[in-house]
Amino acid sequence: MKTFDRQKWTEIRLQGHSRFIITHGMLNWGISMGLFSTLGSFVYDFVTNVPPPSKWNLVGSFLIITLIFGYGMGETLWRHNERAHKCEHQ
């Protein structure tokens, strides 16, 4: 949500905090950052002629980045939208 839309945020709030964290944080932000970092490691390995890390290291780093970064972004967006929603009601 680039600009704050009160009606849209009200509908999202009704679905719940956890669902917002999963859909907007982990699925949107987390997966995109996880893919970006995983592909970035392949590009770095290709440029520096270093053998790529094992597939389990890549899977593990992808999952950790997706979960941690996704949760952080979801929580940040939730709090930001809650503040904007509260300011609009005052």
ABEGO torsion letter per residue (X at the ends): XABBBAAAAAAAAAAEAAAAAAAAAAAAAAAAAAAAAAAAAAAAAAAAGBBBBBAAAAAAAAAAAAAAAAAAAAAAAAAAAAAAAAAAAX
